[in-house]
Amino acid sequence: MNSDIILYNEIKTARQAKKISQEELARMVGTTRQTIISIEKNQFNPSAKLALLICIALDKKFEELFHF
C-alpha cells in the first residue's frame, strides 16, 4: 500500500464560505489552528474522526470536502 497517498480537501473554501476562521473551526472540532492549517495545505491527513467532525462543523458530506 502506498503511504504517500494524499487526501486533498476543500476545507478552506467551505470554511470561508461559512465565514468561520481557522481558530473557530479548530475549537469546534477540538483541535488546534495549526492542525487546521496543515490539513488545508494537504500536509496532514486527518483521522477519520477528525474528518467527520470537520464535515459536521462545515455542514458538508465527506465527499464534498475530501478527495484523492
N, CA, C and O atoms as a CHARMM CRD file, in Angstrom:
* protein
*
  272
    1    1 MET  N      0.84300  -1.18100   0.00000 PROA 1      0.00000
    2    1 MET  CA     0.00000   0.00000   0.00000 PROA 1      0.00000
    3    1 MET  C      0.88900   1.24500   0.00000 PROA 1      0.00000
    4    1 MET  O      1.91400   1.28000   0.68000 PROA 1      0.00000
    5    2 ASN  N      0.50400   2.23800  -0.74300 PROA 2      0.00000
    6    2 ASN  CA     1.27900   3.46800  -0.85700 PROA 2      0.00000
    7    2 ASN  C      0.96800   4.39100   0.31500 PROA 2      0.00000
    8    2 ASN  O     -0.16200   4.86000   0.44900 PROA 2      0.00000
    9    3 SER  N      1.95100   4.65500   1.15900 PROA 3      0.00000
   10    3 SER  CA     1.73200   5.52700   2.31900 PROA 3      0.00000
   11    3 SER  C      1.82500   7.00500   1.94700 PROA 3      0.00000
   12    3 SER  O      1.64100   7.87100   2.80200 PROA 3      0.00000
   13    4 ASP  N      2.10700   7.29500   0.68700 PROA 4      0.00000
   14    4 ASP  CA     2.22200   8.68500   0.23900 PROA 4      0.00000
   15    4 ASP  C      0.92800   9.22700  -0.36200 PROA 4      0.00000
   16    4 ASP  O      0.92700  10.28800  -0.98700 PROA 4      0.00000
   17    5 ILE  N     -0.17100   8.50100  -0.17200 PROA 5      0.00000
   18    5 ILE  CA    -1.45300   8.95500  -0.71000 PROA 5      0.00000
   19    5 ILE  C     -1.87500  10.21000   0.04000 PROA 5      0.00000
   20    5 ILE  O     -1.88200  10.24700   1.27100 PROA 5      0.00000
   21    6 ILE  N     -2.22200  11.22800  -0.72200 PROA 6      0.00000
   22    6 ILE  CA    -2.63800  12.49800  -0.13200 PROA 6      0.00000
   23    6 ILE  C     -4.15200  12.63500  -0.27900 PROA 6      0.00000
   24    6 ILE  O     -4.70400  12.45500  -1.36400 PROA 6      0.00000
   25    7 LEU  N     -4.79500  12.94900   0.81200 PROA 7      0.00000
   26    7 LEU  CA    -6.22600  13.19900   0.81300 PROA 7      0.00000
   27    7 LEU  C     -6.42200  14.69500   0.64000 PROA 7      0.00000
   28    7 LEU  O     -6.26800  15.46000   1.59300 PROA 7      0.00000
   29    8 TYR  N     -6.76100  15.11400  -0.56700 PROA 8      0.00000
   30    8 TYR  CA    -6.97100  16.53300  -0.84700 PROA 8      0.00000
   31    8 TYR  C     -8.30100  16.97400  -0.24700 PROA 8      0.00000
   32    8 TYR  O     -9.17200  16.14800   0.02600 PROA 8      0.00000
   33    9 ASN  N     -8.45000  18.27300  -0.04400 PROA 9      0.00000
   34    9 ASN  CA    -9.68800  18.73400   0.58200 PROA 9      0.00000
   35    9 ASN  C    -10.08200  20.12000   0.10300 PROA 9      0.00000
   36    9 ASN  O     -9.29700  20.85700  -0.49500 PROA 9      0.00000
   37   10 GLU  N    -11.32400  20.43600   0.39100 PROA 10     0.00000
   38   10 GLU  CA   -11.90800  21.74000   0.06600 PROA 10     0.00000
   39   10 GLU  C    -12.31800  22.46000   1.35300 PROA 10     0.00000
   40   10 GLU  O    -13.25900  23.25300   1.35700 PROA 10     0.00000
   41   11 ILE  N    -11.61400  22.18000   2.42700 PROA 11     0.00000
   42   11 ILE  CA   -11.97500  22.72900   3.73600 PROA 11     0.00000
   43   11 ILE  C    -11.87500  24.25000   3.74800 PROA 11     0.00000
   44   11 ILE  O    -12.78100  24.92700   4.23200 PROA 11     0.00000
   45   12 LYS  N    -10.79400  24.78300   3.22600 PROA 12     0.00000
   46   12 LYS  CA   -10.61400  26.24100   3.25400 PROA 12     0.00000
   47   12 LYS  C    -11.76500  26.94500   2.54200 PROA 12     0.00000
   48   12 LYS  O    -12.30700  27.92300   3.05500 PROA 12     0.00000
   49   13 THR  N    -12.13700  26.45600   1.37400 PROA 13     0.00000
   50   13 THR  CA   -13.22900  27.06000   0.60600 PROA 13     0.00000
   51   13 THR  C    -14.54000  26.98900   1.38500 PROA 13     0.00000
   52   13 THR  O    -15.26700  27.97800   1.47600 PROA 13     0.00000
   53   14 ALA  N    -14.83900  25.82100   1.94500 PROA 14     0.00000
   54   14 ALA  CA   -16.08500  25.63800   2.69900 PROA 14     0.00000
   55   14 ALA  C    -16.07600  26.48400   3.97100 PROA 14     0.00000
   56   14 ALA  O    -17.09500  27.06800   4.34100 PROA 14     0.00000
   57   15 ARG  N    -14.93700  26.54800   4.63100 PROA 15     0.00000
   58   15 ARG  CA   -14.80300  27.33300   5.86300 PROA 15     0.00000
   59   15 ARG  C    -15.00900  28.80700   5.58000 PROA 15     0.00000
   60   15 ARG  O    -15.73200  29.48800   6.30800 PROA 15     0.00000
   61   16 GLN  N    -14.37900  29.30300   4.52800 PROA 16     0.00000
   62   16 GLN  CA   -14.51100  30.71400   4.17500 PROA 16     0.00000
   63   16 GLN  C    -15.93500  31.05800   3.74400 PROA 16     0.00000
   64   16 GLN  O    -16.42000  32.15200   4.03000 PROA 16     0.00000
   65   17 ALA  N    -16.60500  30.13700   3.06200 PROA 17     0.00000
   66   17 ALA  CA   -17.99100  30.36800   2.64200 PROA 17     0.00000
   67   17 ALA  C    -18.91200  30.52900   3.84900 PROA 17     0.00000
   68   17 ALA  O    -19.89600  31.26700   3.79200 PROA 17     0.00000
   69   18 LYS  N    -18.58600  29.83600   4.94200 PROA 18     0.00000
   70   18 LYS  CA   -19.38900  29.94200   6.16800 PROA 18     0.00000
   71   18 LYS  C    -18.87100  31.05000   7.09300 PROA 18     0.00000
   72   18 LYS  O    -19.40100  31.26300   8.18300 PROA 18     0.00000
   73   19 LYS  N    -17.81900  31.75300   6.63400 PROA 19     0.00000
   74   19 LYS  CA   -17.21600  32.84300   7.41000 PROA 19     0.00000
   75   19 LYS  C    -16.74700  32.38200   8.79600 PROA 19     0.00000
   76   19 LYS  O    -16.99000  33.03300   9.81200 PROA 19     0.00000
   77   20 ILE  N    -16.06700  31.23300   8.78900 PROA 20     0.00000
   78   20 ILE  CA   -15.50200  30.65400  10.01000 PROA 20     0.00000
   79   20 ILE  C    -13.98600  30.75700   9.91200 PROA 20     0.00000
   80   20 ILE  O    -13.40500  30.38700   8.89200 PROA 20     0.00000
   81   21 SER  N    -13.35200  31.24700  10.94600 PROA 21     0.00000
   82   21 SER  CA   -11.89200  31.33700  10.95800 PROA 21     0.00000
   83   21 SER  C    -11.28900  29.96000  11.23900 PROA 21     0.00000
   84   21 SER  O    -11.97800  29.04400  11.68800 PROA 21     0.00000
   85   22 GLN  N     -9.99300  29.83400  10.96600 PROA 22     0.00000
   86   22 GLN  CA    -9.29800  28.58500  11.28200 PROA 22     0.00000
   87   22 GLN  C     -9.36900  28.31100  12.78100 PROA 22     0.00000
   88   22 GLN  O     -9.55200  27.16600  13.19600 PROA 22     0.00000
   89   23 GLU  N     -9.22700  29.33400  13.57700 PROA 23     0.00000
   90   23 GLU  CA    -9.28800  29.19300  15.03800 PROA 23     0.00000
   91   23 GLU  C    -10.66500  28.71400  15.48200 PROA 23     0.00000
   92   23 GLU  O    -10.77400  27.83800  16.34000 PROA 23     0.00000
   93   24 GLU  N    -11.71600  29.28700  14.90200 PROA 24     0.00000
   94   24 GLU  CA   -13.08000  28.88200  15.25500 PROA 24     0.00000
   95   24 GLU  C    -13.33400  27.42300  14.87300 PROA 24     0.00000
   96   24 GLU  O    -13.90200  26.66200  15.65700 PROA 24     0.00000
   97   25 LEU  N    -12.91500  27.04000  13.67500 PROA 25     0.00000
   98   25 LEU  CA   -13.09000  25.65600  13.24200 PROA 25     0.00000
   99   25 LEU  C    -12.32200  24.71600  14.16000 PROA 25     0.00000
  100   25 LEU  O    -12.83200  23.66400  14.54500 PROA 25     0.00000
  101   26 ALA  N    -11.11500  25.09000  14.50500 PROA 26     0.00000
  102   26 ALA  CA   -10.29900  24.26100  15.40200 PROA 26     0.00000
  103   26 ALA  C    -11.02400  24.04100  16.73300 PROA 26     0.00000
  104   26 ALA  O    -11.07600  22.91900  17.23700 PROA 26     0.00000
  105   27 ARG  N    -11.57900  25.10600  17.29600 PROA 27     0.00000
  106   27 ARG  CA   -12.31800  24.98300  18.56400 PROA 27     0.00000
  107   27 ARG  C    -13.54600  24.09600  18.39700 PROA 27     0.00000
  108   27 ARG  O    -13.86100  23.29400  19.27500 PROA 27     0.00000
  109   28 MET  N    -14.23400  24.24100  17.27400 PROA 28     0.00000
  110   28 MET  CA   -15.45000  23.46200  17.02200 PROA 28     0.00000
  111   28 MET  C    -15.17200  21.96400  16.97200 PROA 28     0.00000
  112   28 MET  O    -16.00600  21.16200  17.39100 PROA 28     0.00000
  113   29 VAL  N    -14.01000  21.58900  16.46500 PROA 29     0.00000
  114   29 VAL  CA   -13.70300  20.16700  16.27900 PROA 29     0.00000
  115   29 VAL  C    -12.69400  19.62200  17.29400 PROA 29     0.00000
  116   29 VAL  O    -12.32300  18.45000  17.23500 PROA 29     0.00000
  117   30 GLY  N    -12.25600  20.46700  18.21400 PROA 30     0.00000
  118   30 GLY  CA   -11.38000  20.00600  19.28900 PROA 30     0.00000
  119   30 GLY  C     -9.94100  19.77600  18.89300 PROA 30     0.00000
  120   30 GLY  O     -9.31300  18.81300  19.33300 PROA 30     0.00000
  121   31 THR  N     -9.41800  20.65800  18.06400 PROA 31     0.00000
  122   31 THR  CA    -8.01600  20.55500  17.66300 PROA 31     0.00000
  123   31 THR  C     -7.38500  21.94300  17.69200 PROA 31     0.00000
  124   31 THR  O     -7.96900  22.88200  18.23400 PROA 31     0.00000
  125   32 THR  N     -6.20800  22.07400  17.11700 PROA 32     0.00000
  126   32 THR  CA    -5.51700  23.36000  17.12500 PROA 32     0.00000
  127   32 THR  C     -5.61000  24.03300  15.76100 PROA 32     0.00000
  128   32 THR  O     -5.88200  23.38500  14.75000 PROA 32     0.00000
  129   33 ARG  N     -5.38400  25.32000  15.75200 PROA 33     0.00000
  130   33 ARG  CA    -5.35900  26.07200  14.49500 PROA 33     0.00000
  131   33 ARG  C     -4.26000  25.53500  13.59500 PROA 33     0.00000
  132   33 ARG  O     -4.43900  25.45500  12.38000 PROA 33     0.00000
  133   34 GLN  N     -3.12800  25.16800  14.17300 PROA 34     0.00000
  134   34 GLN  CA    -2.01400  24.62900  13.39000 PROA 34     0.00000
  135   34 GLN  C     -2.41100  23.34700  12.65900 PROA 34     0.00000
  136   34 GLN  O     -1.98200  23.11700  11.52800 PROA 34     0.00000
  137   35 THR  N     -3.22900  22.51700  13.30200 PROA 35     0.00000
  138   35 THR  CA    -3.69800  21.29400  12.65500 PROA 35     0.00000
  139   35 THR  C     -4.59900  21.62500  11.47000 PROA 35     0.00000
  140   35 THR  O     -4.48400  21.01300  10.40800 PROA 35     0.00000
  141   36 ILE  N     -5.49500  22.59200  11.65100 PROA 36     0.00000
  142   36 ILE  CA    -6.37900  23.01000  10.55300 PROA 36     0.00000
  143   36 ILE  C     -5.55400  23.55200   9.39300 PROA 36     0.00000
  144   36 ILE  O     -5.83400  23.24000   8.23500 PROA 36     0.00000
  145   37 ILE  N     -4.54500  24.35700   9.69000 PROA 37     0.00000
  146   37 ILE  CA    -3.66200  24.88800   8.65100 PROA 37     0.00000
  147   37 ILE  C     -2.99700  23.74600   7.89200 PROA 37     0.00000
  148   37 ILE  O     -2.97300  23.75000   6.66100 PROA 37     0.00000
  149   38 SER  N     -2.46000  22.77300   8.61500 PROA 38     0.00000
  150   38 SER  CA    -1.77800  21.64000   7.97800 PROA 38     0.00000
  151   38 SER  C     -2.72000  20.82200   7.10600 PROA 38     0.00000
  152   38 SER  O     -2.33200  20.36200   6.03300 PROA 38     0.00000
  153   39 ILE  N     -3.95600  20.63900   7.56100 PROA 39     0.00000
  154   39 ILE  CA    -4.93400  19.88900   6.77100 PROA 39     0.00000
  155   39 ILE  C     -5.28200  20.66900   5.51300 PROA 39     0.00000
  156   39 ILE  O     -5.31100  20.10500   4.41900 PROA 39     0.00000
  157   40 GLU  N     -5.54800  21.97000   5.66200 PROA 40     0.00000
  158   40 GLU  CA    -5.90400  22.79300   4.49800 PROA 40     0.00000
  159   40 GLU  C     -4.78800  22.83200   3.45600 PROA 40     0.00000
  160   40 GLU  O     -5.06200  22.93500   2.26100 PROA 40     0.00000
  161   41 LYS  N     -3.54800  22.75100   3.89400 PROA 41     0.00000
  162   41 LYS  CA    -2.40400  22.77200   2.97000 PROA 41     0.00000
  163   41 LYS  C     -2.04100  21.37500   2.47000 PROA 41     0.00000
  164   41 LYS  O     -1.03100  21.20000   1.78800 PROA 41     0.00000
  165   42 ASN  N     -2.86400  20.38300   2.80900 PROA 42     0.00000
  166   42 ASN  CA    -2.62400  18.98700   2.42000 PROA 42     0.00000
  167   42 ASN  C     -1.28800  18.45900   2.93200 PROA 42     0.00000
  168   42 ASN  O     -0.67600  17.59900   2.29800 PROA 42     0.00000
  169   43 GLN  N     -0.83600  18.96400   4.06500 PROA 43     0.00000
  170   43 GLN  CA     0.39800  18.48900   4.68400 PROA 43     0.00000
  171   43 GLN  C      0.12000  17.40600   5.71700 PROA 43     0.00000
  172   43 GLN  O      1.03900  16.72300   6.16900 PROA 43     0.00000
  173   44 PHE  N     -1.15500  17.24600   6.09300 PROA 44     0.00000
  174   44 PHE  CA    -1.54500  16.30800   7.13800 PROA 44     0.00000
  175   44 PHE  C     -2.91000  15.73100   6.79100 PROA 44     0.00000
  176   44 PHE  O     -3.84500  16.47000   6.48100 PROA 44     0.00000
  177   45 ASN  N     -3.02100  14.40200   6.84400 PROA 45     0.00000
  178   45 ASN  CA    -4.30900  13.74200   6.63600 PROA 45     0.00000
  179   45 ASN  C     -4.99400  13.58100   7.98900 PROA 45     0.00000
  180   45 ASN  O     -4.42200  12.98400   8.90100 PROA 45     0.00000
  181   46 PRO  N     -6.21800  14.10700   8.13200 PROA 46     0.00000
  182   46 PRO  CA    -6.90600  13.97900   9.40900 PROA 46     0.00000
  183   46 PRO  C     -7.33700  12.53800   9.65900 PROA 46     0.00000
  184   46 PRO  O     -7.50700  11.75800   8.72200 PROA 46     0.00000
  185   47 SER  N     -7.51000  12.19700  10.92700 PROA 47     0.00000
  186   47 SER  CA    -8.07000  10.89600  11.27700 PROA 47     0.00000
  187   47 SER  C     -9.50500  10.85300  10.77200 PROA 47     0.00000
  188   47 SER  O    -10.08000  11.88600  10.43000 PROA 47     0.00000
  189   48 ALA  N    -10.07400   9.66800  10.72600 PROA 48     0.00000
  190   48 ALA  CA   -11.47000   9.53600  10.29700 PROA 48     0.00000
  191   48 ALA  C    -12.38400  10.34200  11.21800 PROA 48     0.00000
  192   48 ALA  O    -13.32300  10.98800  10.75500 PROA 48     0.00000
  193   49 LYS  N    -12.10800  10.30200  12.51600 PROA 49     0.00000
  194   49 LYS  CA   -12.92400  11.03500  13.48300 PROA 49     0.00000
  195   49 LYS  C    -12.84000  12.54000  13.24400 PROA 49     0.00000
  196   49 LYS  O    -13.86300  13.22500  13.22800 PROA 49     0.00000
  197   50 LEU  N    -11.63600  13.05200  13.06000 PROA 50     0.00000
  198   50 LEU  CA   -11.46500  14.48800  12.83800 PROA 50     0.00000
  199   50 LEU  C    -12.10000  14.91000  11.51800 PROA 50     0.00000
  200   50 LEU  O    -12.72200  15.97000  11.44400 PROA 50     0.00000
  201   51 ALA  N    -11.95200  14.09600  10.47900 PROA 51     0.00000
  202   51 ALA  CA   -12.57600  14.40600   9.18700 PROA 51     0.00000
  203   51 ALA  C    -14.09400  14.47800   9.33800 PROA 51     0.00000
  204   51 ALA  O    -14.73500  15.36900   8.78100 PROA 51     0.00000
  205   52 LEU  N    -14.66500  13.54100  10.09000 PROA 52     0.00000
  206   52 LEU  CA   -16.11300  13.54900  10.31300 PROA 52     0.00000
  207   52 LEU  C    -16.54200  14.79500  11.08900 PROA 52     0.00000
  208   52 LEU  O    -17.55700  15.40900  10.76000 PROA 52     0.00000
  209   53 LEU  N    -15.78100  15.16800  12.10800 PROA 53     0.00000
  210   53 LEU  CA   -16.10900  16.36000  12.89500 PROA 53     0.00000
  211   53 LEU  C    -16.03500  17.62700  12.03300 PROA 53     0.00000
  212   53 LEU  O    -16.85400  18.53300  12.18600 PROA 53     0.00000
  213   54 ILE  N    -15.06700  17.68500  11.14100 PROA 54     0.00000
  214   54 ILE  CA   -14.94700  18.83200  10.23300 PROA 54     0.00000
  215   54 ILE  C    -16.15500  18.88100   9.30200 PROA 54     0.00000
  216   54 ILE  O    -16.70900  19.95300   9.05900 PROA 54     0.00000
  217   55 CYS  N    -16.56400  17.72900   8.78100 PROA 55     0.00000
  218   55 CYS  CA   -17.74200  17.67600   7.91000 PROA 55     0.00000
  219   55 CYS  C    -18.97600  18.17700   8.64500 PROA 55     0.00000
  220   55 CYS  O    -19.75900  18.94800   8.08900 PROA 55     0.00000
  221   56 ILE  N    -19.15500  17.75500   9.86800 PROA 56     0.00000
  222   56 ILE  CA   -20.30600  18.18800  10.66800 PROA 56     0.00000
  223   56 ILE  C    -20.23600  19.68200  10.91500 PROA 56     0.00000
  224   56 ILE  O    -21.23400  20.38600  10.75600 PROA 56     0.00000
  225   57 ALA  N    -19.06000  20.17700  11.30400 PROA 57     0.00000
  226   57 ALA  CA   -18.90600  21.60100  11.60900 PROA 57     0.00000
  227   57 ALA  C    -19.17700  22.47800  10.39500 PROA 57     0.00000
  228   57 ALA  O    -19.71400  23.57800  10.52700 PROA 57     0.00000
  229   58 LEU  N    -18.80500  21.99200   9.21000 PROA 58     0.00000
  230   58 LEU  CA   -18.99000  22.77600   7.99000 PROA 58     0.00000
  231   58 LEU  C    -20.27600  22.41500   7.24700 PROA 58     0.00000
  232   58 LEU  O    -20.56100  22.95700   6.17900 PROA 58     0.00000
  233   59 ASP  N    -21.05100  21.49100   7.82700 PROA 59     0.00000
  234   59 ASP  CA   -22.32600  21.05600   7.24800 PROA 59     0.00000
  235   59 ASP  C    -22.13400  20.56400   5.81200 PROA 59     0.00000
  236   59 ASP  O    -22.85700  20.96500   4.90000 PROA 59     0.00000
  237   60 LYS  N    -21.14800  19.69100   5.63400 PROA 60     0.00000
  238   60 LYS  CA   -20.83300  19.12300   4.32000 PROA 60     0.00000
  239   60 LYS  C    -20.71400  17.61000   4.43000 PROA 60     0.00000
  240   60 LYS  O    -20.39400  17.08100   5.49400 PROA 60     0.00000
  241   61 LYS  N    -20.97300  16.91400   3.32300 PROA 61     0.00000
  242   61 LYS  CA   -20.74100  15.48200   3.25600 PROA 61     0.00000
  243   61 LYS  C    -19.24200  15.25500   3.05100 PROA 61     0.00000
  244   61 LYS  O    -18.53500  16.12200   2.53800 PROA 61     0.00000
  245   62 PHE  N    -18.77100  14.06900   3.46200 PROA 62     0.00000
  246   62 PHE  CA   -17.35300  13.75300   3.33700 PROA 62     0.00000
  247   62 PHE  C    -16.87600  13.95000   1.89900 PROA 62     0.00000
  248   62 PHE  O    -15.82900  14.55400   1.66700 PROA 62     0.00000
  249   63 GLU  N    -17.64000  13.44500   0.94300 PROA 63     0.00000
  250   63 GLU  CA   -17.22000  13.52300  -0.46400 PROA 63     0.00000
  251   63 GLU  C    -17.24700  14.93400  -1.02400 PROA 63     0.00000
  252   63 GLU  O    -16.67600  15.18900  -2.08400 PROA 63     0.00000
  253   64 GLU  N    -17.90100  15.85400  -0.32900 PROA 64     0.00000
  254   64 GLU  CA   -17.88000  17.26800  -0.74000 PROA 64     0.00000
  255   64 GLU  C    -16.60000  17.95100  -0.28300 PROA 64     0.00000
  256   64 GLU  O    -16.17000  18.93200  -0.89000 PROA 64     0.00000
  257   65 LEU  N    -15.99300  17.44500   0.77400 PROA 65     0.00000
  258   65 LEU  CA   -14.78600  18.08500   1.32200 PROA 65     0.00000
  259   65 LEU  C    -13.48800  17.38100   0.98200 PROA 65     0.00000
  260   65 LEU  O    -12.44700  18.02800   0.86900 PROA 65     0.00000
  261   66 PHE  N    -13.53100  16.05800   0.81500 PROA 66     0.00000
  262   66 PHE  CA   -12.30500  15.28800   0.64900 PROA 66     0.00000
  263   66 PHE  C    -12.30100  14.48900  -0.64500 PROA 66     0.00000
  264   66 PHE  O    -13.33000  13.96700  -1.07200 PROA 66     0.00000
  265   67 HSD  N    -11.11700  14.39900  -1.26600 PROA 67     0.00000
  266   67 HSD  CA   -10.93900  13.61200  -2.49500 PROA 67     0.00000
  267   67 HSD  C     -9.47400  13.25900  -2.65500 PROA 67     0.00000
  268   67 HSD  O     -8.59900  13.89900  -2.07200 PROA 67     0.00000
  269   68 PHE  N     -9.21700  12.22200  -3.46000 PROA 68     0.00000
  270   68 PHE  CA    -7.84000  11.79100  -3.72800 PROA 68     0.00000
  271   68 PHE  C     -7.34600  12.39100  -5.00600 PROA 68     0.00000
  272   68 PHE  O     -6.20600  12.14600  -5.40300 PROA 68     0.00000
